[in-house]
Amino acid sequence: MGKDLSQFIRNEAFLDKVVSAEEAASWIEDGMNLGMSGFTLFGEPKEFPIALSKRGEQEDFKINLYTGASLGPTADQSMAEAGIVNLRVPYQGNAVMRGKINKGEIYYIDQHLSHTAEEVRKETLGKINYAIIEAAAITEDGYIIPTGSVGNSPIFVEKAENVIIEINTTAPSAYEGLHDIYVQKEQGERREIPIYNASDRIGEIGIKVDAEKVKGIILSEQPDVPSPLFEPNEETQQIANHLLDFFASEVAAGSLPQSLAPLQSGVGSVANAVLNGMASSQFKDIEVFSEVLQDGVFDLIDAGIVKFAAGTAFSLSKKRVDSLAEDLEKYKDKIMFRPQEISNNPEVIRRLGVISFNTAIEVDIYGNVNSTHINGTKIMNGIGGSGDFARNARITIFVTSSLAKDGAISTIVPFVSHIDHTEHDVDVIVTEQGYADLRGLPPVKRAEKLIEIAHPKYRPQLRAYFEEAKEKVGGQTPHILEKAFSFHTNLKEKGTMLMEEEVTN
Amino acid sequence: MGKDLSQFIRNEAFLDKVVSAEEAASWIEDGMNLGMSGFTLFGEPKEFPIALSKRGEQEDFKINLYTGASLGPTADQSMAEAGIVNLRVPYQGNAVMRGKINKGEIYYIDQHLSHTAEEVRKETLGKINYAIIEAAAITEDGYIIPTGSVGNSPIFVEKAENVIIEINTTAPSAYEGLHDIYVQKEQGERREIPIYNASDRIGEIGIKVDAEKVKGIILSEQPDVPSPLFEPNEETQQIANHLLDFFASEVAAGSLPQSLAPLQSGVGSVANAVLNGMASSQFKDIEVFSEVLQDGVFDLIDAGIVKFAAGTAFSLSKKRVDSLAEDLEKYKDKIMFRPQEISNNPEVIRRLGVISFNTAIEVDIYGNVNSTHINGTKIMNGIGGSGDFARNARITIFVTSSLAKDGAISTIVPFVSHIDHTEHDVDVIVTEQGYADLRGLPPVKRAEKLIEIAHPKYRPQLRAYFEEAKEKVGGQTPHILEKAFSFHTNLKEKGTMLMEEEVTN
C-alpha cells in the first residue's frame, strides 16, 4: 500500500491480523448473520463486500445482513447482484436491492433505526457471527475509530462472535475525535442516556474491541461514494419557504425561540432546500440533533446559524467529500456522531424536544403518513429514523410535493396505501401549496386543512370523497371503505389518480 | 357533612375556600379549557361535573375537556348528555359520549396518553383555565393527595389558571403515601426520569399547589364507580393460556427470567384472564409497570407472583372497591401511582424493557393493528397508552378473539380499516387459536403466521387474498388494493365477512 501501517494500526496486538479481503470473505458461511458498518452510503466496508460478492458468484451461500442504514454500490448493490443476501435489516436504499426485495428474492425487515441495537441484544435473529467495520484507525488502546458514520457498529462489535476491521487508509485522520461512542447495557440493567444538550459528550472516541475477537484486518483505499447533490428547484423551494414561514410564525407567537429547538431533518431535496433557506433566515444558534448530516449543515455553521450538529452519519455531495479532511479539522468542535441507538433515541428526542421534519410518500386526509411503500405494496427505502423522531418530537413535520409522476399522482389521498406514521404522531404537513397545522384538531378538521394543501386539480375529488364519507358514514374518522383506495385503483386502471369526471370537466 | 373538615383540609390557607359545586360550576365560561382528574373511572370529580351539567341544561355554553383517561357516568356521561362538551381529549370510554363523538356532535382528539402533558405545556389548545381535581386530602404543606388515579392531574394543577379541588370524604385515608408525583420541566430544560426499577420513588406524595390559585374546594361523598368484573370465559382463558405458553417458552429459551420483565397489561377480560392464569404459574417476583392496575394485581401480590406494581390508576370491580381501604393499608409498600406522563413514558418503558400486552380490535395479515375504530370510521374508546408501550416495549403483544359479532367478523383481515400500531411496532399476536410470533420476520412470513391464528372458517379466504396478492402484485407487502377492504364491504353488504363461496361450500 505504500503507507506506514503503524500509523493506522497503533496497537501491536492487531498488527499481525492483516489479511486479504478474499481471505476474510472465505470465512463466511451459509446462513451467517453479518453486521456491517455503514449508513447512508458513508462508512461502509468496501473491499470485504466486493470480495464476498465475488465469492458468491462462484459459490452457493446466503447471509443475513444487518447494517446501520443504506449501503452503496460496493456493498448493497454488489451483494444483491451476487444473490448472496437472504435477509436485509433495517434499511436499504439501493435500486438493485430494492428490486430484488420487491420480487421476493430478498427478505427485508423495515425497522425503526433506533430499534435495531435492541434486536441485536435480544438475538431476535440469533447471534451476529461477524461484524465488519470500516475504520480510520485502531488506536494504541485498541479502539476502532469509525469513519463517516457510526450507525450500529458499536453494538455489532460488542455482540459479534468475530470482528473484521477494514482500515480505510484514505479516510481523513480527523475522524479521530469526531465520534461519541456510548453503548447501553441490557434493558433492565441500564441507566439514563445523559444527554441534555445536543453537544454533550457522553462516550468515547472509538469502539473498544477485544483484540482476541478480531479475526482479520483488511486494508482499503476506496473512498465513500458521494451522495447526489440536491439542488433546490422551484417546488422544493416553495416547500422550504412554507416550512420556514411556519417556523417564523412559531417564533412570532412566542412558541419557539430564535434558536428554534434541536432540529432533525430527513435526507433529500426538500431538506436541503430548507437548510439552504435557513442560511438567510432570522434563526440563530440552532442545535441540530439529527440522524444524517448533509452538506447544508456545514454552510449553516459557516453562516453562524447552526452552533452544533450531532448525528450518526454524513451524507455529503462530491464537493463536500473533496474538502472533508479540511472541514473535519475546521468543524471538529461543532460536529459529533453517535451510535444510531443514541442519535435516534426516544428518551433523548423527547427530553430535548426536537423539531423533526421528514419526507412523506403520501399522506391521507386525516394525516396518516406513508413513508415507505408505493401503492401499498412495493417498498421504496424504509421507515428509517422517521418514526423514532416523529413519535417523540416537539413538533412532527412531514413534507411532500402535492403531485408526483407529472401530476398522475396526488400525494394527498383519502386513505394511505400503507401507514408508517399514524395520525397520533403527525403535527404539520407541508406541500408546495402551503402548510397544514394539524395540532389540536380532531380528524374532520384535519381533513379540511389537508385538502387545502393538496394540488388544486385534486382538491375537488378529495372534497367529494370527504363530504360523501361524512354524509353517508360519519363517525370520528369518516371513510367509505369501498372507495378509500379509489385514487390508487384509478391510477392503476387509467394511469392517473384524476377521476374521469374531473378530466372531462 | 358531619365530618371534621380539618381532617381533610389540613392547611389553614385552604379552609375558607369551601364552596358549593353549583357555585364552582358557575365560574366556568363558554369556550374554557378544563383539565379534570380521573382515569378509567377512578379519581374523577363527581359533584362538579354534575353541577356543571345541570347548569348546561339551562344555559348555552361548551367547554373543552382534558382528562387523564375515561371518566364515568357522573362526568363524561352527564356532560355529554347535557351537550356542554365541544372537544374531548385524550381518551373516553363512555357509550353516550362515544355516540355523540361518532355523530360529530363532540370533537375528539384521540391521543397517546403520555403525550397529553406535553400538549398542555405547549398550550396547543391554549391555557387550561380550570383544573378540577378530586382529592383525598390537602396536607399541612399544601399538597393535594389524589384518590384512585393520578393521570394528568399534576400538569393540570401546575399549568391551570385556577384550581378547584373536590375533596372526597369517602376516599380511604390510605391514599396518602400511595402516589409518587414527579412533574417534568419544559422540553430542553429537563433532566432524565430517574426510574431504574418499577418501585423507585422519585417524587412526592401529593401535588403541590399554590393556595392563591385554588379558587374553590367542593366536598363530595360520592364513591368511584366500580368497573365491570371481567370473569374469564372459555375463549379468554384460551387466549390467556397461549400467552402464558409464550412467556413460558421465552423462559425455557433463556430469553426471559422467571420474573419475566416489568409487565404492562391492558384493561379487560383477556388481561384479567392472563392475570388469573398467572396466579398458578411458574413466574415469580414479577414487577408490574403498567398504566392501570386491575383486581388481578392484588391477587398476584397475595400469591407472591407480583412483588411490586406501579401504574397511574386503579380499575377495580365492586368487590375490590369494597375492601379498598383495608387493601391500601395491606399493599401500601407494593403499589404506586405516578402521573401518566411517567407511567407511560417511552424513556422508562424502553429502559426497563417492559413486556406489553394490549387488546386489538382488528389485525391485518402483516401485523398492523387497529385499536380504536369499528369499520375504520366509528371510534370505540381510544388508543390510550397502547402506543406508548407498544413502540417502546421489549416485547409488544396484542390479543384478540379471532371472531367477533358471533362469527360475522374476522378480527384478522387483509388490511385493517384504521391503523394505530404499525407492523414496525408489533411483535406477537395472540388469539384463542394460538400465538403468532412475528419477531424477526419480513411481511410475507408474518402473513403466514397470522393466517394460522385466524379462525379456521376465515383462513381460506385470507389465504386466497394473500396468494392472489403475492401472485398478481407482489412487492414487499403484497396487497390488492381493490380487494383490501373486501372483508369489510362484505360485512356491510351481507352482514358477514364470510364470502359467499365459503358460505355455500
Interface residues (C-beta under 8 A of the other chain):
Chain A: L87 I101 N102 K103 G104 Y107 Y108 I109 D110 Q111 H112 H115 E118 E119 K122 E123 T124 L125 E186 Q187 G188 R190 R191 E192 I193 P194 Y196 S255 A261 P262 N345 P346 E347 R350 R351 L352 G353 N368 H373 N375 G376 T377 K378 I379 I383 G387 R391 N392 R394 S417 H418 I419 D420 H421 T422 E423 H424 D425 R439 G440 L441 P442 V444 K445 A469 K470 V473 G474 G475 Q476 T477 P478 H479 L481 E482 A484 F485 H488 T489 K492
Chain B: L87 I101 N102 K103 G104 Y107 Y108 I109 D110 Q111 H112 H115 E118 E119 K122 E123 T124 L125 E186 Q187 G188 R190 R191 E192 I193 P194 Y196 S255 A261 P262 N345 P346 E347 R350 R351 L352 G353 N368 H373 N375 G376 T377 K378 I379 I383 G387 R391 N392 R394 S417 H418 I419 D420 H421 T422 E423 H424 D425 R439 G440 L441 P442 V444 K445 A469 K470 V473 G474 G475 Q476 T477 P478 H479 L481 E482 A484 F485 H488 T489 K492
